[in-house]
Each structure stands twice: as C-alpha cells, then as structure tokens.
Amino acid sequence: MGNRENFKSTLGFILVSAGCAIGIGNVWKFPYVAGANGGGVFVLFYLLFLLIMGIPVLTMELAVGRASRQSAVGSYKALEKKGHKWHIHGWFCVVGCYLLMMYYTTVSGWMFGYFFKFASGTFDGLSDAEASASVFNGMLANPLEMILWMAITVCAGFLVCSFSLQKGLERISKIMMLGLLALIVILAINSITLNGAIEGIKFYLLPDFSRAMEQGLGNVITAAMNQAFFTLSIGIGSMEIFGSYMTKDRTIGGQAVQICALDTFVALMAGLIIFPACFSFGVQPDAGPPLIFVTLPNVFMNMAGGRIWGTLFFLFMTFASFSTVIAVFQNLVAACEENFGWKKKTTVIVNCVFMLIASIPCVLGYNLWSSATIGGKNILDIEDFLVSNILLPAGALVYLIFCVTRFGWGYDNYLAECNEGKGLKMPRWLKPYFQFILPILIAVILITGLI
C-alpha cells in the first residue's frame, strides 16, 4: 500500500474524522437526553465516560487503520496472526456501514428538504405546532418527495467520493465543518439572547440531582455511558478508514482527544440552541423527530426573522448529517477498491446505484410500507437497532480484544502505533484497565441495548 493517500494536513484529518462522528445524534439526541437526565449531572457523567471509554476505543480503531494502511477487512488481514480469522469482523464492519447508510441517507435527506422548505418560504404564515406538524407529516406521506431528497443525498455523497481523498472528502469536509462551526456559534448566540432564555440554560446545564433521581441515578449513568460511546461511531470501521490515511508525525491519542473535543463542543452547543429557544417561547422540548421537525420549526415561525434562523439551522443540520454520509461512503468506496480490485469510477457507480435501491425500503416504511413493522418498530427503527444496539458495541468489543490481547494484534503493537509521533502518549499502565474493565463496560452497553 505504498501509494496510499494521506490527508493534506492534520486539520483536515481532525475535521473529516470529527465530521464522521458529528451527526444527527449530536443535535437531535444529546440535548434532550441531557435535559431529561438532570442536565449538568448527565453532562458530567457523559464527559467521564467519553474519557474512560470513547477515547480509548477510538485510538484502537484509528491505530489498526494507521498500522495497516488499509480499510476494515484488509487491516485485520495485515495485522492478524497467520491462520487467525479476525478479518471476518471486517466484513461485518462493511455490512454495518451499508446498513447505517440505508436509513441515514433518508434522515439526511430530511435535512436537505427542510433547508429548502425554510429557504423557499414554505413555513411563512404558519404559526402553531399543528401547522408545523402537518408539513412534516406531509413529507413522510409523500414517497416521491422522500426519494428525491434521499437520491440527492446519495448522488452528491458519491460525487464527492469520486475525487481523490484530498480534493474530494478532505476539501468538502473542511468547508462544511468550518461552516457548521460558524453556524452553530451564530445560532447559539441568537438563542441565549432571547427573552427567557436563561431558564432553558439552567434546565440544560445546571446539575439537578432531584431530576436525575427521578429518572434513577443508574439510568442517568447508563444513558451517559451510551451517549458517550455512540457519539463517536466506533465499532464498524467508519473511523478506522481515516486512520489508514493518517501520517505518523503525531500520536493517535492526541488526535483522538481533539476529535472528541470537537464532537462534544458541537453536542453542547446544540443544546444551547434548542433549550433557550424552546423555553423562550414556552414550547416543551420533545424527543425524536418532533423536536427537530415540529417543535423547532414552530419556535422559528414565532421568532423575529424566523425564516432566516430556520434556514440557517437546517443548513447546519445538513452539514452535520452530510459530513457523516460522505465519510462513511468513503469507507465503502475504499473497501470495494481494496477487496475487489475495482477502479474508483466503477466502485462509485456500483455503490451509488446499490445505495439508491437499498435506501428505498426506509423511505417507503413511512408511507406505502408503513404496516411493515416488527415489535412496533418501522424499517428505519429496525435498521437503526441493528447498527446502534448490536453492530457498534459488538464491533467495538472486537476491536478492543484484538488490540489488547495476545490472541489478536497485541497490546505492545497497539501501544507502539498509538504513541508514534509527537503529542499525548497512551500510558502502558492502562493495560489492566483495557483488558479487564473496559470490556465489561462495553458489554454492559451491548446487553442493555439488547434488553
């Protein structure tokens, strides 16, 4: 792999990797879960678990990629001992990335669609939650509209990946991520300066142990553990691919901390957009789709300059979701090139056509196939459950065992790769924690997710 592409700069690597981690969950899920679980109490536990779980496993996935200079399947083959079959998990990683995109492209399409709706004035003149809900429900009921926005997402994503790493993924991600950071600061400033916003800030960030105890401290801790783990998208090789493009002039630990810091900054700032705005207009922040597509549009509609603020918010959401799409698509393109020997043009076309077809069931699950449910879950929920509750935690556990036991790559090899270059070093004395405690924590996430 001597001709392996590299990122042009460390900033490019950080922004692309953070772009993969920063997604809809940061803006959609984190603020609500934090608010429901004692505000600052949840945030403190979240930061703790990010430090003791998220960063270590992230360094392992990145180290496997940088040491092998290949994507998921090839990385295991390059590093595993002769006769071992760790590379089988690499194929599960590829499947996980496809499955993730089968529903994520639909939700990302919603963001594109709402950006267009606000910019074109669809919400002008609407003034209550019922009217806002009718717009969202109308979109879900229209399969052609849903397919259009999904197809735009898929085609635009693979168009970016059709260029070289530096000219495609890195360049576009830099533009989007810098735009995302600027937008989130502007939106947060607008929210916290609204009348009554201080109550939303208190609800969100001040530790409220009474609210945490109402939820159950154990539930709060588990929720923080889950959020800290899932926010980084580790376990299906979606981050490992970026390790394969890294140079060795800086330690992996230092760059993993930077990725986590940027990811956490966006999550925290998203709450500063949502809660002050909701409290300012006396609107209850809800979970799930109503928060983004019903509650917040209702807030924007009643805000001075609401059309502009709504357009900017959904442009921010489009950047957040599309950055994840192109990052995972890059993984799929690299996997097909390396495992099947396909040329980039062929790889992009085949994957684009496949993803357009494979994403249709999720779209139709909201209209023509709405009766296709399992245990009350629609197609999107089922696909999300398989990825989030099974493939991500199980995959992270595999990466962990591979990196810290003699049956896999081994702790010494992982540590040497992780600490090569300038920057933060991973201490050797953490080995017992990695071998005996961290696997239990990840197993807890896996088991609770299944339950």
KOLZATI-308506 format. One line per field, with one value per residue (C-alpha): y, z negated, x; residue in three letters; residue number from 1. Coordinates in pm, whole numbers, plus 50000, padded with zeros to 5 digits. Each point is the difference from the previous one (the first is absolute). Layout:
py	Y / ...
pz	Z / ...
px	X / ...
r	ala / ...
k	NUM / ...
This chain:
py	50000 / 50234 / 50229 / 50044 / 50351 / 50221 / 50297 / 50326 / 50135 / 49905 / 50248 / 49813 / 49669 / 50147 / 50169 / 49695 / 49759 / 50233 / 50045 / 49625 / 50000 / 50318 / 49905 / 50027 / 49837 / 50291 / 50250 / 49777 / 49768 / 50150 / 50317 / 49819 / 49712 / 50250 / 50201 / 49693 / 49861 / 50285 / 50243 / 50059 / 49667 / 49815 / 50220 / 49925 / 49624 / 50033 / 50171 / 49737 / 49708 / 50177 / 50013 / 49644 / 49821 / 50203 / 50128 / 49664 / 49802 / 50278 / 49981 / 49625 / 50030 / 50276 / 49806 / 49692 / 50219 / 50190 / 49690 / 49804 / 50288 / 49820 / 49997 / 49765 / 49656 / 50061 / 50153 / 49684 / 49784 / 50212 / 49990 / 49668 / 49695 / 49734 / 49772 / 50233 / 50126 / 50348 / 50135 / 49846 / 50290 / 50231 / 49875 / 50070 / 50354 / 50040 / 49864 / 50234 / 50303 / 49902 / 49942 / 50332 / 50187 / 49816 / 50216 / 50289 / 50122 / 50033 / 50208 / 50209 / 50055 / 50138 / 50263 / 50095 / 50020 / 50220 / 50233 / 50048 / 50040 / 50276 / 50174 / 49994 / 50126 / 49683 / 50088 / 50367 / 50080 / 49684 / 50073 / 49691 / 49649 / 49841 / 50183 / 49910 / 49635 / 49995 / 50095 / 49716 / 49743 / 50109 / 49936 / 49654 / 49908 / 50096 / 49722 / 50192 / 50302 / 49776 / 49809 / 50327 / 50133 / 49660 / 49972 / 50348 / 49899 / 49673 / 50142 / 50306 / 49781 / 49766 / 50294 / 50134 / 49655 / 49972 / 50248 / 49935 / 50000 / 50351 / 50156 / 49828 / 49891 / 50217 / 50321 / 49975 / 49892 / 50295 / 50243 / 49837 / 49960 / 50357 / 50116 / 49776 / 50144 / 50356 / 49931 / 49830 / 50294 / 50251 / 49794 / 49950 / 50374 / 50074 / 49748 / 50103 / 50368 / 49933 / 50112 / 49723 / 49802 / 49980 / 49747 / 49772 / 50030 / 49912 / 49702 / 49878 / 50056 / 50043 / 49668 / 49906 / 49693 / 49995 / 49962 / 49741 / 49803 / 50006 / 49827 / 49774 / 50066 / 49663 / 50091 / 50336 / 49831 / 49742 / 50272 / 50198 / 49686 / 49921 / 50355 / 50029 / 49673 / 50042 / 50362 / 49896 / 49736 / 49743 / 49628 / 49968 / 50136 / 50339 / 50167 / 49737 / 50104 / 50347 / 49843 / 49835 / 50346 / 50149 / 50095 / 49892 / 50336 / 50031 / 49754 / 49846 / 50077 / 50373 / 50006 / 49780 / 50254 / 50280 / 49807 / 49936 / 50363 / 50127 / 49742 / 50096 / 50372 / 49957 / 49787 / 50252 / 50297 / 49826 / 50002 / 50372 / 50047 / 49780 / 50046 / 50381 / 50038 / 49752 / 50151 / 50351 / 49917 / 49770 / 49690 / 49661 / 49839 / 49654 / 49694 / 49844 / 50150 / 50250 / 50189 / 50084 / 49996 / 50123 / 50172 / 50207 / 50109 / 50116 / 50204 / 50149 / 50091 / 50213 / 50159 / 50334 / 49912 / 49641 / 49912 / 50096 / 49820 / 49689 / 49998 / 50036 / 49727 / 49746 / 50098 / 49915 / 49669 / 49926 / 50049 / 49782 / 49711 / 50023 / 50002 / 49658 / 49876 / 50081 / 49865 / 49662 / 49995 / 50045 / 49688 / 49802 / 50121 / 49909 / 49657 / 49912 / 50127 / 49801 / 49677 / 49965 / 50189 / 50233 / 50334 / 50308 / 50088 / 49651 / 49994 / 50334 / 49912 / 49653 / 50127 / 50298 / 49780 / 49745 / 50264 / 50167 / 49666 / 49887 / 50330 / 49974 / 49760 / 50256 / 50270 / 49781 / 49896 / 50334 / 49973 / 49710 / 49741 / 50157 / 49674 / 49818 / 50006 / 49766 / 50050 / 50337 / 50116 / 50127 / 49928 / 50294 / 49903 / 49638 / 50098 / 50246 / 49735 / 49754 / 50260 / 50192 / 49721 / 49706 / 50077 / 50310 / 49866 / 49646 / 50137 / 50226 / 49700 / 49811 / 50292 / 50020 / 49630 / 50001 / 50287 / 49900 / 49619 / 49760 / 49826 / 50303 / 50276 / 50040 / 50287 / 50072 / 50042 / 50216 / 50219 / 50048 / 50107 / 50221 / 50185 / 50051 / 50368 / 50318 / 50060 / 49835 / 49649 / 49710 / 49865 / 49634 / 49964 / 50017 / 49646 / 49828 / 50250 / 49939 / 49622 / 49949 / 50305 / 50165 / 49677 / 49980 / 50359 / 49934 / 49673 / 50195 / 50228 / 49702 / 49816 / 50304 / 50084 / 49653 / 50008
pz	50000 / 50074 / 50210 / 49720 / 49995 / 49696 / 49862 / 50109 / 49644 / 49640 / 50003 / 50297 / 49813 / 49684 / 50190 / 50216 / 49704 / 49783 / 50290 / 50002 / 49624 / 50001 / 50130 / 49936 / 49658 / 49870 / 50076 / 49987 / 49705 / 49772 / 49890 / 49918 / 49816 / 49801 / 49909 / 49900 / 49784 / 49767 / 50237 / 49862 / 49813 / 50329 / 50167 / 49726 / 50034 / 50380 / 49992 / 49757 / 50222 / 50310 / 49830 / 49864 / 50284 / 50319 / 50042 / 49928 / 50249 / 50258 / 49974 / 50061 / 50316 / 50132 / 49908 / 50191 / 50305 / 49982 / 49939 / 50288 / 50245 / 50113 / 49941 / 49763 / 50159 / 50124 / 49671 / 49807 / 50264 / 49980 / 49620 / 49890 / 49932 / 50268 / 50000 / 49791 / 50126 / 49854 / 50350 / 49994 / 49775 / 50275 / 50221 / 49719 / 49992 / 50372 / 49959 / 49704 / 50206 / 50279 / 49750 / 49829 / 50329 / 50098 / 49750 / 49931 / 50359 / 49951 / 49683 / 50159 / 50289 / 49753 / 49901 / 50365 / 50048 / 49698 / 50094 / 50336 / 49840 / 49765 / 50268 / 50249 / 49749 / 49945 / 49630 / 50057 / 49843 / 49788 / 49630 / 49791 / 49934 / 50184 / 50321 / 49954 / 49944 / 50316 / 50208 / 49850 / 50028 / 50357 / 50088 / 49840 / 50185 / 50339 / 50120 / 50311 / 49798 / 49753 / 50280 / 50168 / 49690 / 49927 / 50359 / 49988 / 49682 / 50146 / 50337 / 49847 / 49748 / 50257 / 50226 / 49722 / 49957 / 50374 / 49962 / 49824 / 49620 / 49978 / 50280 / 49904 / 49643 / 49827 / 50192 / 49977 / 49634 / 49909 / 50160 / 49841 / 49653 / 49985 / 50120 / 49742 / 49715 / 50110 / 50029 / 49663 / 49824 / 50177 / 49920 / 49637 / 49950 / 50146 / 49768 / 49675 / 50062 / 50030 / 49719 / 49742 / 50143 / 49661 / 49876 / 50290 / 49925 / 49634 / 50095 / 50239 / 49820 / 49626 / 49813 / 49872 / 49780 / 49921 / 50369 / 50033 / 49704 / 50157 / 50302 / 49776 / 49959 / 50157 / 50306 / 50026 / 49984 / 50260 / 50229 / 49970 / 50069 / 50310 / 50135 / 49942 / 50182 / 50297 / 50073 / 50153 / 50240 / 49900 / 50065 / 50373 / 50146 / 50091 / 49806 / 50077 / 50364 / 49903 / 49795 / 50321 / 50156 / 49700 / 49998 / 49709 / 49889 / 49714 / 49738 / 50044 / 49641 / 50044 / 50320 / 49847 / 49718 / 50256 / 50189 / 49676 / 49892 / 50329 / 49991 / 49641 / 50078 / 50275 / 49774 / 49715 / 50230 / 50159 / 49660 / 49970 / 50324 / 49914 / 49630 / 49969 / 50316 / 49882 / 49651 / 50142 / 50196 / 49739 / 50217 / 49844 / 50150 / 50116 / 50099 / 50342 / 50331 / 49840 / 49841 / 50327 / 50249 / 49796 / 49678 / 50137 / 50322 / 49775 / 49798 / 50312 / 50142 / 49691 / 49989 / 50159 / 50320 / 49956 / 50367 / 49992 / 49670 / 50116 / 50327 / 49816 / 49750 / 50268 / 50200 / 49683 / 49970 / 50367 / 49946 / 49686 / 50169 / 50342 / 49845 / 49855 / 50330 / 50207 / 49731 / 49993 / 50380 / 50016 / 49787 / 50236 / 50308 / 49845 / 49892 / 50351 / 50164 / 49766 / 49970 / 50356 / 50195 / 50159 / 50153 / 49821 / 50277 / 49997 / 49620 / 49976 / 50263 / 49859 / 49643 / 50099 / 50184 / 49717 / 49733 / 50194 / 50012 / 49647 / 49848 / 50150 / 49736 / 49726 / 50203 / 50068 / 49635 / 49929 / 50265 / 50240 / 49770 / 49669 / 49890 / 50027 / 49633 / 49751 / 49636 / 50081 / 50171 / 50359 / 50255 / 49894 / 49633 / 50079 / 50204 / 49731 / 49729 / 50187 / 50044 / 49673 / 49758 / 50151 / 50264 / 49835 / 49644 / 50114 / 50256 / 49745 / 49774 / 50284 / 50072 / 49628 / 49961 / 50323 / 49877 / 49638 / 49995 / 50128 / 50208 / 50225 / 50095 / 49644 / 49753 / 50072 / 50373 / 49937 / 49749 / 50229 / 50289 / 49779 / 49851 / 50318 / 50072 / 49795 / 49756 / 49723 / 49915 / 49890 / 49673 / 49976 / 49652 / 50147 / 50136 / 49709 / 50036 / 50375 / 49956 / 49707 / 49929 / 50337 / 50155 / 49714 / 50060 / 50371 / 49921 / 49775 / 50291 / 50229 / 49752 / 49902 / 50367 / 50072 / 49698
px	50000 / 50286 / 49778 / 49748 / 49856 / 50056 / 49813 / 50159 / 50005 / 49931 / 49710 / 49854 / 50017 / 49844 / 49715 / 49923 / 50011 / 49795 / 49759 / 49942 / 49939 / 49791 / 49662 / 49631 / 50035 / 50208 / 49726 / 49695 / 50065 / 50265 / 49816 / 49676 / 50170 / 50205 / 49692 / 49800 / 50281 / 50083 / 50175 / 50347 / 49992 / 49970 / 50262 / 50254 / 49950 / 50006 / 50340 / 50132 / 49896 / 50128 / 50339 / 50012 / 49815 / 49960 / 50355 / 50173 / 49790 / 50032 / 50381 / 49981 / 49792 / 50226 / 50316 / 49885 / 49940 / 50329 / 50211 / 49844 / 49941 / 49685 / 49624 / 49817 / 50049 / 50353 / 50108 / 49919 / 50168 / 50314 / 50024 / 49850 / 50219 / 50024 / 49699 / 49783 / 49664 / 49965 / 49941 / 49652 / 49902 / 50122 / 49718 / 49751 / 50141 / 49933 / 49646 / 49948 / 50101 / 49759 / 49720 / 50068 / 49975 / 49680 / 49812 / 50238 / 49970 / 49625 / 50036 / 50275 / 49760 / 49747 / 50257 / 50057 / 49624 / 49937 / 50285 / 49829 / 49656 / 50114 / 50206 / 49710 / 49742 / 49794 / 49961 / 49912 / 49664 / 49986 / 49978 / 49928 / 50129 / 49708 / 50088 / 50367 / 49911 / 49788 / 50307 / 50205 / 49721 / 49936 / 50364 / 49996 / 49681 / 50147 / 50236 / 50107 / 50113 / 50183 / 50173 / 50101 / 50182 / 50154 / 50123 / 50154 / 50184 / 50129 / 50107 / 50166 / 50181 / 50148 / 50085 / 50224 / 50158 / 50068 / 50287 / 50329 / 50010 / 50147 / 49794 / 49676 / 49934 / 50260 / 49927 / 49620 / 50008 / 50222 / 49754 / 49695 / 50153 / 50128 / 49658 / 49832 / 50209 / 49928 / 49627 / 49972 / 50166 / 49771 / 49689 / 50101 / 50063 / 49657 / 49832 / 50166 / 49916 / 49625 / 49768 / 49964 / 50290 / 50173 / 49743 / 50084 / 50372 / 49939 / 49785 / 50269 / 50329 / 49947 / 50035 / 49656 / 50034 / 49629 / 49921 / 50277 / 49862 / 49653 / 50147 / 50208 / 50371 / 50080 / 49794 / 50178 / 50340 / 49898 / 49862 / 50325 / 50204 / 49795 / 50018 / 50377 / 50057 / 49765 / 50088 / 50335 / 49859 / 50263 / 49965 / 49923 / 50322 / 49853 / 50283 / 50265 / 50017 / 50124 / 50277 / 50120 / 50045 / 50185 / 50364 / 50220 / 50130 / 49746 / 49879 / 49658 / 49900 / 50045 / 49796 / 49729 / 49962 / 49963 / 49732 / 49808 / 50035 / 49855 / 49721 / 49911 / 50013 / 49740 / 49777 / 50012 / 49944 / 49700 / 49835 / 50070 / 49807 / 49704 / 49918 / 50021 / 49790 / 49736 / 49975 / 49990 / 49685 / 49846 / 50038 / 50071 / 50314 / 49899 / 50203 / 50029 / 49885 / 49758 / 50291 / 50176 / 49714 / 49700 / 50110 / 50289 / 49823 / 49715 / 50252 / 50156 / 49660 / 49927 / 50346 / 50094 / 50186 / 49887 / 50035 / 50369 / 50069 / 49816 / 50194 / 50331 / 49908 / 49916 / 50307 / 50196 / 49809 / 50068 / 50373 / 49992 / 49822 / 50169 / 50348 / 49920 / 49859 / 50309 / 50233 / 49825 / 49969 / 50379 / 50032 / 49778 / 50189 / 50336 / 49873 / 49881 / 50319 / 50222 / 49801 / 49872 / 50267 / 49746 / 50095 / 49868 / 49752 / 49850 / 49992 / 49820 / 49738 / 49925 / 49975 / 49788 / 49747 / 49997 / 49949 / 49719 / 49816 / 50088 / 49878 / 49652 / 49854 / 50071 / 49825 / 49696 / 49986 / 49831 / 49730 / 49939 / 50162 / 49901 / 49837 / 50336 / 50099 / 50166 / 49915 / 49852 / 50321 / 49991 / 50273 / 50219 / 49976 / 50088 / 50305 / 50109 / 49959 / 50222 / 50275 / 49981 / 49913 / 50188 / 50264 / 50154 / 50050 / 50084 / 50244 / 50166 / 50046 / 50170 / 50237 / 50081 / 50078 / 50200 / 50218 / 50064 / 50033 / 50263 / 49734 / 49975 / 50241 / 50122 / 50029 / 50367 / 49937 / 49693 / 50185 / 50301 / 49777 / 49784 / 50299 / 50204 / 50050 / 49977 / 49720 / 49801 / 50127 / 49782 / 50152 / 50098 / 49851 / 49649 / 50037 / 49811 / 49716 / 49980 / 50009 / 49763 / 49782 / 49934 / 49863 / 49747 / 49886 / 49948 / 49822 / 49763 / 49913 / 49945 / 49779 / 49792 / 49954 / 49867 / 49772
r	met / gly / asn / arg / glu / asn / phe / lys / ser / thr / leu / gly / phe / ile / leu / val / ser / ala / gly / cys / ala / ile / gly / ile / gly / asn / val / trp / lys / phe / pro / tyr / val / ala / gly / ala / asn / gly / gly / gly / val / phe / val / leu / phe / tyr / leu / leu / phe / leu / leu / ile / met / gly / ile / pro / val / leu / thr / met / glu / leu / ala / val / gly / arg / ala / ser / arg / gln / ser / ala / val / gly / ser / tyr / lys / ala / leu / glu / lys / lys / gly / his / lys / trp / his / ile / his / gly / trp / phe / cys / val / val / gly / cys / tyr / leu / leu / met / met / tyr / tyr / thr / thr / val / ser / gly / trp / met / phe / gly / tyr / phe / phe / lys / phe / ala / ser / gly / thr / phe / asp / gly / leu / ser / asp / ala / glu / ala / ser / ala / ser / val / phe / asn / gly / met / leu / ala / asn / pro / leu / glu / met / ile / leu / trp / met / ala / ile / thr / val / cys / ala / gly / phe / leu / val / cys / ser / phe / ser / leu / gln / lys / gly / leu / glu / arg / ile / ser / lys / ile / met / met / leu / gly / leu / leu / ala / leu / ile / val / ile / leu / ala / ile / asn / ser / ile / thr / leu / asn / gly / ala / ile / glu / gly / ile / lys / phe / tyr / leu / leu / pro / asp / phe / ser / arg / ala / met / glu / gln / gly / leu / gly / asn / val / ile / thr / ala / ala / met / asn / gln / ala / phe / phe / thr / leu / ser / ile / gly / ile / gly / ser / met / glu / ile / phe / gly / ser / tyr / met / thr / lys / asp / arg / thr / ile / gly / gly / gln / ala / val / gln / ile / cys / ala / leu / asp / thr / phe / val / ala / leu / met / ala / gly / leu / ile / ile / phe / pro / ala / cys / phe / ser / phe / gly / val / gln / pro / asp / ala / gly / pro / pro / leu / ile / phe / val / thr / leu / pro / asn / val / phe / met / asn / met / ala / gly / gly / arg / ile / trp / gly / thr / leu / phe / phe / leu / phe / met / thr / phe / ala / ser / phe / ser / thr / val / ile / ala / val / phe / gln / asn / leu / val / ala / ala / cys / glu / glu / asn / phe / gly / trp / lys / lys / lys / thr / thr / val / ile / val / asn / cys / val / phe / met / leu / ile / ala / ser / ile / pro / cys / val / leu / gly / tyr / asn / leu / trp / ser / ser / ala / thr / ile / gly / gly / lys / asn / ile / leu / asp / ile / glu / asp / phe / leu / val / ser / asn / ile / leu / leu / pro / ala / gly / ala / leu / val / tyr / leu / ile / phe / cys / val / thr / arg / phe / gly / trp / gly / tyr / asp / asn / tyr / leu / ala / glu / cys / asn / glu / gly / lys / gly / leu / lys / met / pro / arg / trp / leu / lys / pro / tyr / phe / gln / phe / ile / leu / pro / ile / leu / ile / ala / val / ile / leu / ile / thr / gly / leu / ile
k	1 / 2 / 3 / 4 / 5 / 6 / 7 / 8 / 9 / 10 / 11 / 12 / 13 / 14 / 15 / 16 / 17 / 18 / 19 / 20 / 21 / 22 / 23 / 24 / 25 / 26 / 27 / 28 / 29 / 30 / 31 / 32 / 33 / 34 / 35 / 36 / 37 / 38 / 39 / 40 / 41 / 42 / 43 / 44 / 45 / 46 / 47 / 48 / 49 / 50 / 51 / 52 / 53 / 54 / 55 / 56 / 57 / 58 / 59 / 60 / 61 / 62 / 63 / 64 / 65 / 66 / 67 / 68 / 69 / 70 / 71 / 72 / 73 / 74 / 75 / 76 / 77 / 78 / 79 / 80 / 81 / 82 / 83 / 84 / 85 / 86 / 87 / 88 / 89 / 90 / 91 / 92 / 93 / 94 / 95 / 96 / 97 / 98 / 99 / 100 / 101 / 102 / 103 / 104 / 105 / 106 / 107 / 108 / 109 / 110 / 111 / 112 / 113 / 114 / 115 / 116 / 117 / 118 / 119 / 120 / 121 / 122 / 123 / 124 / 125 / 126 / 127 / 128 / 129 / 130 / 131 / 132 / 133 / 134 / 135 / 136 / 137 / 138 / 139 / 140 / 141 / 142 / 143 / 144 / 145 / 146 / 147 / 148 / 149 / 150 / 151 / 152 / 153 / 154 / 155 / 156 / 157 / 158 / 159 / 160 / 161 / 162 / 163 / 164 / 165 / 166 / 167 / 168 / 169 / 170 / 171 / 172 / 173 / 174 / 175 / 176 / 177 / 178 / 179 / 180 / 181 / 182 / 183 / 184 / 185 / 186 / 187 / 188 / 189 / 190 / 191 / 192 / 193 / 194 / 195 / 196 / 197 / 198 / 199 / 200 / 201 / 202 / 203 / 204 / 205 / 206 / 207 / 208 / 209 / 210 / 211 / 212 / 213 / 214 / 215 / 216 / 217 / 218 / 219 / 220 / 221 / 222 / 223 / 224 / 225 / 226 / 227 / 228 / 229 / 230 / 231 / 232 / 233 / 234 / 235 / 236 / 237 / 238 / 239 / 240 / 241 / 242 / 243 / 244 / 245 / 246 / 247 / 248 / 249 / 250 / 251 / 252 / 253 / 254 / 255 / 256 / 257 / 258 / 259 / 260 / 261 / 262 / 263 / 264 / 265 / 266 / 267 / 268 / 269 / 270 / 271 / 272 / 273 / 274 / 275 / 276 / 277 / 278 / 279 / 280 / 281 / 282 / 283 / 284 / 285 / 286 / 287 / 288 / 289 / 290 / 291 / 292 / 293 / 294 / 295 / 296 / 297 / 298 / 299 / 300 / 301 / 302 / 303 / 304 / 305 / 306 / 307 / 308 / 309 / 310 / 311 / 312 / 313 / 314 / 315 / 316 / 317 / 318 / 319 / 320 / 321 / 322 / 323 / 324 / 325 / 326 / 327 / 328 / 329 / 330 / 331 / 332 / 333 / 334 / 335 / 336 / 337 / 338 / 339 / 340 / 341 / 342 / 343 / 344 / 345 / 346 / 347 / 348 / 349 / 350 / 351 / 352 / 353 / 354 / 355 / 356 / 357 / 358 / 359 / 360 / 361 / 362 / 363 / 364 / 365 / 366 / 367 / 368 / 369 / 370 / 371 / 372 / 373 / 374 / 375 / 376 / 377 / 378 / 379 / 380 / 381 / 382 / 383 / 384 / 385 / 386 / 387 / 388 / 389 / 390 / 391 / 392 / 393 / 394 / 395 / 396 / 397 / 398 / 399 / 400 / 401 / 402 / 403 / 404 / 405 / 406 / 407 / 408 / 409 / 410 / 411 / 412 / 413 / 414 / 415 / 416 / 417 / 418 / 419 / 420 / 421 / 422 / 423 / 424 / 425 / 426 / 427 / 428 / 429 / 430 / 431 / 432 / 433 / 434 / 435 / 436 / 437 / 438 / 439 / 440 / 441 / 442 / 443 / 444 / 445 / 446 / 447 / 448 / 449 / 450 / 451
